[in-house]
Amino acid sequence: MKARRGDLSGPVLAILVTLILLAIGAVIIAYFTLFAGQTPTPVLAVTSQPIAYKDGNDAKVEVVVANIGTASVTLDNANTKLRIVSPSGLVTALSGGAEVSLGSTGTTTIAPGESKTLTFTFTGAWSNFASYRIAGAVLILKDTADNTIGQFEVSIRIVSSS
């Protein structure tokens, strides 16, 4: 049969259908990347080496945490903890007091782009810390909904007072 004037040939029709499908795909991708946007998420990072220092008979450990995400996070002080895991002599000397929370009550809010210094107090434990220069610890950050926002292995530099 002869093709009549004005009819589309098979290859031209296939090219047009392919271009239409590509255009539909591009519109769907643009919707999800440009219009729907991303869900704001807090992303926390430890920004410098934590230090332990003497405060009376107590050992205080300061950890600087930055929120590099796109949403604020509110930490629950009672569930945000620092657990000393090494050296074994220090863990043994702390005898059950190797894990402390940020505080018994309250919250700490960290906005996007903001840094906060978290201070953990090991009550009456400076004499245990004083004979070491470095301690290993696990920092567990939990929000007010009891979600674990971050868990970090940190190396604490112990600053001698002498």
Backbone as CSV, one residue per row, in Angstrom:
resi,resn,N_x,N_y,N_z,CA_x,CA_y,CA_z,C_x,C_y,C_z
1,MET,0.842,-1.182,0.000,0.000,0.000,0.000,0.880,1.236,0.000
2,LYS,0.404,2.227,-0.622,1.108,3.494,-0.664,0.673,4.367,0.502
3,ALA,1.653,5.058,1.058,1.325,5.995,2.138,0.664,7.219,1.549
4,ARG,-0.373,7.645,2.231,-1.070,8.824,1.749,-0.401,10.066,2.276
5,ARG,-0.594,11.131,1.544,-0.005,12.407,1.944,-0.567,12.839,3.292
6,GLY,0.348,13.238,4.251,-0.071,13.693,5.578,0.049,12.610,6.630
7,ASP,0.238,11.341,6.267,0.415,10.267,7.249,1.837,10.309,7.803
8,LEU,1.981,9.878,9.042,3.300,9.796,9.667,3.872,8.410,9.429
9,SER,5.144,8.363,9.098,5.795,7.065,8.905,6.109,6.467,10.277
10,GLY,6.392,5.179,10.308,6.686,4.461,11.541,7.860,5.058,12.323
11,PRO,9.018,5.290,11.679,10.149,5.842,12.414,9.876,7.243,12.987
12,VAL,9.173,8.082,12.258,8.871,9.428,12.747,7.926,9.343,13.946
13,LEU,6.967,8.447,13.875,6.038,8.262,14.985,6.780,7.746,16.228
14,ALA,7.725,6.833,16.067,8.503,6.298,17.188,9.336,7.404,17.834
15,ILE,9.925,8.273,17.041,10.720,9.385,17.562,9.838,10.350,18.350
16,LEU,8.673,10.668,17.863,7.761,11.571,18.561,7.298,10.981,19.905
17,VAL,6.966,9.700,19.929,6.530,9.056,21.166,7.674,9.065,22.184
18,THR,8.907,8.792,21.730,10.070,8.805,22.620,10.287,10.193,23.206
19,LEU,10.186,11.237,22.398,10.363,12.605,22.889,9.290,12.984,23.904
20,ILE,8.060,12.546,23.682,6.981,12.833,24.628,7.242,12.134,25.960
21,LEU,7.699,10.866,25.915,8.001,10.143,27.156,9.166,10.785,27.910
22,LEU,10.184,11.256,27.188,11.303,11.946,27.827,10.844,13.247,28.486
23,ALA,9.953,13.976,27.837,9.443,15.221,28.408,8.637,14.949,29.680
24,ILE,7.828,13.893,29.674,7.058,13.538,30.868,8.000,13.159,32.007
25,GLY,9.041,12.401,31.705,10.028,12.019,32.724,10.728,13.236,33.304
26,ALA,11.087,14.194,32.446,11.755,15.413,32.910,10.846,16.219,33.835
27,VAL,9.561,16.273,33.544,8.606,16.993,34.389,8.494,16.320,35.757
28,ILE,8.460,14.992,35.789,8.360,14.263,37.062,9.622,14.491,37.902
29,ILE,10.794,14.404,37.282,12.052,14.642,37.997,12.115,16.068,38.526
30,ALA,11.709,17.036,37.723,11.724,18.440,38.155,10.790,18.651,39.343
31,TYR,9.656,17.993,39.340,8.728,18.143,40.454,9.367,17.689,41.762
32,PHE,9.972,16.497,41.752,10.534,15.950,42.987,11.799,16.663,43.437
33,THR,12.579,17.206,42.524,13.821,17.862,42.940,13.655,19.356,43.197
34,LEU,12.817,20.023,42.451,12.696,21.467,42.591,11.521,21.901,43.460
35,PHE,10.400,21.259,43.294,9.198,21.726,43.965,8.933,21.028,45.289
36,ALA,9.119,19.721,45.351,8.831,18.986,46.586,9.883,19.279,47.650
37,GLY,11.127,19.479,47.258,12.192,19.817,48.208,12.572,18.648,49.087
38,GLN,13.561,18.875,49.915,14.022,17.843,50.820,13.433,18.069,52.206
39,THR,13.348,17.001,52.960,12.872,17.092,54.332,13.983,17.670,55.197
40,PRO,13.693,18.703,55.975,14.726,19.254,56.867,15.188,18.190,57.865
41,THR,16.497,18.063,58.011,17.076,17.039,58.870,18.223,17.618,59.683
42,PRO,18.257,17.342,60.989,19.427,17.752,61.770,20.561,16.753,61.541
43,VAL,21.769,17.270,61.357,22.958,16.425,61.229,23.986,16.988,62.203
44,LEU,24.357,16.200,63.185,25.278,16.678,64.211,26.674,16.111,63.984
45,ALA,27.695,16.907,64.337,29.086,16.493,64.204,29.878,17.024,65.384
46,VAL,30.839,16.231,65.841,31.769,16.685,66.884,32.856,17.466,66.161
47,THR,33.051,18.738,66.540,33.914,19.613,65.743,35.340,19.748,66.232
48,SER,35.633,19.405,67.461,37.007,19.493,67.943,37.227,18.388,68.964
49,GLN,38.481,18.205,69.371,38.758,17.146,70.330,38.210,17.516,71.697
50,PRO,37.409,16.634,72.282,36.894,16.876,73.631,38.032,16.931,74.647
51,ILE,37.827,17.714,75.702,38.839,17.814,76.762,38.204,17.517,78.114
52,ALA,39.019,16.969,79.009,38.607,16.753,80.393,39.504,17.613,81.261
53,TYR,38.918,18.261,82.258,39.695,19.126,83.143,39.155,19.021,84.567
54,LYS,39.966,19.503,85.507,39.621,19.452,86.925,38.739,20.631,87.292
55,ASP,37.674,20.347,88.040,36.811,21.378,88.605,36.514,20.955,90.039
56,GLY,37.375,21.414,90.976,37.284,20.929,92.359,37.740,19.476,92.375
57,ASN,36.886,18.591,92.882,37.178,17.148,92.852,36.546,16.467,91.653
58,ASP,35.769,17.236,90.889,35.063,16.674,89.739,35.932,16.709,88.487
59,ALA,35.625,15.803,87.557,36.224,15.836,86.222,35.125,16.292,85.269
60,LYS,35.374,17.376,84.555,34.405,17.867,83.580,34.936,17.576,82.191
61,VAL,34.069,17.098,81.317,34.423,16.800,79.935,33.568,17.689,79.045
62,GLU,34.230,18.473,78.199,33.526,19.360,77.267,33.663,18.829,75.847
63,VAL,32.514,18.736,75.166,32.460,18.262,73.789,31.723,19.321,72.974
64,VAL,32.339,19.800,71.881,31.702,20.798,71.017,30.988,20.057,69.887
65,VAL,29.675,20.305,69.782,28.840,19.653,68.774,28.245,20.726,67.875
66,ALA,28.338,20.513,66.558,27.775,21.458,65.581,26.634,20.786,64.826
67,ASN,25.614,21.569,64.509,24.499,21.095,63.695,24.767,21.539,62.264
68,ILE,25.177,20.616,61.409,25.463,20.942,60.004,24.286,20.579,59.104
69,GLY,23.152,20.263,59.710,21.956,19.904,58.956,21.093,21.115,58.653
70,THR,19.832,20.848,58.291,18.908,21.905,57.871,17.743,22.099,58.839
71,ALA,17.770,21.418,59.989,16.683,21.563,60.962,17.270,21.648,62.368
72,SER,16.568,22.337,63.239,16.977,22.408,64.646,16.788,21.051,65.306
73,VAL,17.563,20.818,66.337,17.394,19.603,67.126,17.397,20.008,68.596
74,THR,16.524,19.385,69.368,16.465,19.633,70.804,16.870,18.349,71.512
75,LEU,18.044,18.394,72.154,18.562,17.232,72.861,17.932,17.120,74.239
76,ASP,17.627,15.900,74.645,17.123,15.626,75.988,18.348,15.422,76.881
77,ASN,18.569,16.326,77.815,19.769,16.276,78.656,19.887,14.973,79.442
78,ALA,18.761,14.424,79.887,18.810,13.204,80.694,19.226,11.987,79.874
79,ASN,18.935,11.980,78.580,19.248,10.827,77.732,20.472,11.026,76.848
80,THR,21.042,12.221,76.829,22.289,12.469,76.104,23.419,12.090,77.037
81,LYS,24.218,11.087,76.629,25.188,10.498,77.561,26.588,10.424,76.973
82,LEU,27.553,10.406,77.879,28.949,10.182,77.535,29.414,8.976,78.349
83,ARG,29.878,7.924,77.647,30.310,6.687,78.298,31.804,6.483,78.059
84,ILE,32.592,6.460,79.128,34.031,6.208,79.032,34.229,4.716,78.753
85,VAL,35.008,4.387,77.710,35.221,2.983,77.336,36.689,2.558,77.414
86,SER,37.606,3.507,77.512,39.027,3.161,77.639,39.756,4.348,78.247
87,PRO,40.898,4.132,78.859,41.575,2.861,79.116,40.835,2.041,80.168
88,SER,41.095,0.754,80.180,40.355,-0.136,81.081,40.577,0.227,82.548
89,GLY,41.762,0.731,82.882,42.026,1.137,84.263,41.116,2.270,84.715
90,LEU,40.831,3.206,83.808,39.933,4.320,84.140,38.500,3.823,84.278
91,VAL,38.085,2.944,83.375,36.722,2.396,83.443,36.532,1.648,84.762
92,THR,37.525,0.856,85.145,37.461,0.118,86.407,37.447,1.074,87.600
93,ALA,38.279,2.110,87.562,38.347,3.068,88.672,37.030,3.823,88.840
94,LEU,36.331,4.061,87.736,35.045,4.770,87.839,33.955,3.856,88.382
95,SER,34.176,2.567,88.375,33.299,1.533,88.944,31.809,1.859,88.842
96,GLY,31.280,1.760,87.658,29.860,1.994,87.444,29.515,3.439,87.137
97,GLY,30.437,4.360,87.368,30.182,5.768,87.068,30.826,6.190,85.770
98,ALA,31.068,5.221,84.873,31.734,5.524,83.605,30.793,6.188,82.602
99,GLU,29.490,6.230,82.904,28.524,6.863,81.996,27.780,7.954,82.760
100,VAL,27.787,9.159,82.190,27.043,10.261,82.796,26.182,10.926,81.729
101,SER,25.101,11.544,82.190,24.227,12.274,81.271,24.586,13.756,81.304
102,LEU,24.022,14.477,80.358,24.260,15.914,80.264,23.632,16.655,81.439
103,GLY,22.598,16.093,82.005,21.905,16.681,83.159,20.680,15.855,83.460
104,SER,20.132,16.001,84.652,18.976,15.187,85.014,17.680,15.710,84.399
105,THR,17.648,17.004,84.086,16.448,17.592,83.486,16.872,18.600,82.423
106,GLY,15.914,19.061,81.670,16.156,20.134,80.706,16.491,19.633,79.311
107,THR,16.652,20.616,78.424,16.946,20.327,77.030,18.025,21.287,76.533
108,THR,18.641,20.922,75.425,19.622,21.768,74.757,19.243,21.823,73.284
109,THR,18.958,23.015,72.775,18.572,23.171,71.376,19.753,23.672,70.563
110,ILE,19.979,23.019,69.410,21.054,23.410,68.502,20.424,23.704,67.145
111,ALA,20.485,24.965,66.730,19.908,25.396,65.451,20.853,25.027,64.308
112,PRO,20.352,25.008,63.069,21.231,24.730,61.935,22.370,25.749,61.866
113,GLY,23.591,25.271,61.674,24.754,26.140,61.588,25.309,26.564,62.930
114,GLU,24.696,26.129,64.021,25.109,26.538,65.364,25.937,25.438,66.029
115,SER,26.853,25.854,66.896,27.651,24.925,67.702,27.321,25.134,69.170
116,LYS,27.355,24.054,69.932,27.134,24.135,71.383,28.202,23.297,72.071
117,THR,28.633,23.760,73.227,29.549,22.997,74.060,28.736,22.219,75.082
118,LEU,28.831,20.906,75.032,28.133,20.052,75.984,29.117,19.698,77.096
119,THR,28.725,19.914,78.339,29.606,19.664,79.479,29.048,18.515,80.320
120,PHE,29.860,17.462,80.447,29.507,16.288,81.237,30.355,16.296,82.507
121,THR,29.728,16.064,83.665,30.428,16.106,84.947,30.506,14.719,85.564
122,PHE,31.737,14.261,85.807,31.982,13.022,86.536,32.278,13.430,87.975
123,THR,31.277,13.337,88.836,31.351,13.844,90.208,32.402,13.089,91.024
124,GLY,33.329,13.872,91.621,34.354,13.316,92.494,35.341,12.383,91.807
125,ALA,35.480,12.473,90.502,36.291,11.500,89.765,37.594,12.066,89.206
126,TRP,37.978,13.306,89.574,39.205,13.854,88.976,40.430,13.009,89.303
127,SER,40.508,12.466,90.502,41.674,11.642,90.864,41.787,10.412,89.969
128,ASN,40.665,9.921,89.470,40.690,8.780,88.538,41.196,9.208,87.157
129,PHE,40.803,10.396,86.705,41.197,10.890,85.388,42.650,11.376,85.369
130,ALA,43.132,11.918,86.496,44.405,12.643,86.539,45.616,11.823,86.110
131,SER,45.589,10.526,86.281,46.763,9.718,85.945,46.792,9.300,84.470
132,TYR,45.846,9.756,83.678,45.799,9.420,82.254,45.906,10.687,81.411
133,ARG,46.310,10.545,80.178,46.394,11.686,79.251,45.284,11.651,78.193
134,ILE,44.821,10.454,77.851,43.789,10.275,76.821,42.781,9.252,77.334
135,ALA,41.524,9.475,77.017,40.471,8.504,77.326,39.581,8.358,76.104
136,GLY,39.107,7.155,75.869,38.159,6.904,74.780,36.748,6.899,75.330
137,ALA,35.809,7.410,74.548,34.429,7.466,75.025,33.460,7.346,73.851
138,VAL,32.226,7.046,74.190,31.134,7.024,73.213,30.145,8.112,73.624
139,LEU,29.855,9.016,72.691,28.892,10.098,72.914,27.584,9.713,72.248
140,ILE,26.503,9.662,73.021,25.185,9.293,72.502,24.272,10.503,72.631
141,LEU,23.804,11.013,71.493,22.946,12.200,71.465,21.512,11.770,71.156
142,LYS,20.580,12.057,72.086,19.168,11.703,71.893,18.311,12.952,71.987
143,ASP,17.287,13.009,71.146,16.382,14.155,71.179,15.247,13.907,72.167
144,THR,14.337,14.869,72.263,13.251,14.791,73.247,12.236,13.696,72.928
145,ALA,12.242,13.182,71.687,11.356,12.079,71.322,12.061,10.732,71.511
146,ASP,13.226,10.735,72.167,14.046,9.554,72.444,14.614,8.915,71.167
147,ASN,14.781,9.725,70.125,15.447,9.253,68.905,16.945,9.482,69.053
148,THR,17.744,8.516,68.616,19.194,8.695,68.628,19.567,9.546,67.424
149,ILE,20.037,10.761,67.667,20.411,11.695,66.605,21.841,11.437,66.150
150,GLY,22.675,11.008,67.057,24.064,10.710,66.704,24.720,9.865,67.764
151,GLN,25.683,9.060,67.320,26.480,8.257,68.237,27.908,8.338,67.719
152,PHE,28.802,8.879,68.542,30.168,9.159,68.103,31.178,8.515,69.040
153,GLU,32.240,8.002,68.463,33.378,7.550,69.252,34.337,8.728,69.313
154,VAL,34.692,9.155,70.521,35.542,10.334,70.677,36.761,10.007,71.525
155,SER,37.815,10.747,71.283,39.041,10.630,72.067,39.159,11.898,72.913
156,ILE,39.178,11.732,74.222,39.185,12.867,75.151,40.614,13.129,75.610
157,ARG,41.062,14.364,75.442,42.377,14.762,75.948,42.181,15.228,77.394
158,ILE,42.950,14.641,78.301,42.833,14.976,79.724,43.891,16.024,80.039
159,VAL,43.440,17.202,80.447,44.312,18.336,80.706,44.716,18.305,82.172
160,SER,46.003,18.170,82.414,46.498,18.104,83.777,46.530,19.504,84.385
161,SER,46.258,19.579,85.673,46.275,20.880,86.344,47.676,21.252,86.839
162,SER,48.616,20.313,86.734,49.972,20.620,87.209,50.932,20.851,86.065
